[in-house]
Amino acid sequence: MARIKPQALLLQSKKKKAPTRISAVTIILCSLITILIVFFLYSTYRNWSLRSTIHHTESYSSSYEVNSKIPDLPGYAILNTSKGSIMVELFKDGSFEVVDKFTKLCKKGRFKGMRFRHVIKHYVIQAGDADNPGAAGDWTLKGKNYSQLDTSLKHEAFMLGTSKTKNNEKGFELFITTAPIPDLTEKLIVFGRVIKGEDVVQEIEEVDTDEYYQPKSRIEITDVTLQWEL
């Protein structure tokens, strides 16, 4: 084999290609792609940040609006009667609207001097303004079947309710059950229960009444005291 002279090797090395140079178009395209990626990432971050801020603001505003509209209702009411005091726990969560209306009427002094108009033993005592002798006709238990008694809490004795058909300001009546009532939800909106003063309820229940279930002696609510805590 012929031996390559050093001068030839030097010439061959000079003939080797230099590194390929990147064209200006490629540089521009890469720069544009990089700028687009950075812009996209920035836009995404800004959009996410803006949505998070708006959501937080809306949540705060909504919470503030709801809290500003919901009144701070009392949890208890004391019915002071001519026979003694009856403390009632109010169902402000389950019967919010009725408790709200009851509270407003109490603050107006609506129940001061309100008479117990009808007393039906082993059923209900009712305080209201109606003085119609036949008003308690639908409240008798004739023909009722006790074997179908619903054991729901709202059908127990010593529950406080108002008539479903008369619960406006002028016709807001108060009923306290003295026994479990099978058809209670058909007649009343229950919004509380007696937690103290059951003996007073029973004493009112035992008063003498006429043929229309009206007490022969006057029994009334002297006033109502509202309490937020026991």
Secondary structure by P-SEA (a helix, b strand, c coil): cccccaaaaaaaaaaccccccccaaaaaaaaaaaaaaaaaaaaaaaaaaaaaaaaaaaaaaaaaaaaaaccccccccccccccbbbbbbbcccccaaaaaaaaaaaaacccccccccccccccccccccccccccccccccccccccccccccccccbbbbbbccccccccbbbbbbcccccccccccccccccccaaaaaaaaaaccccccccccbbbbccbbbbbccc
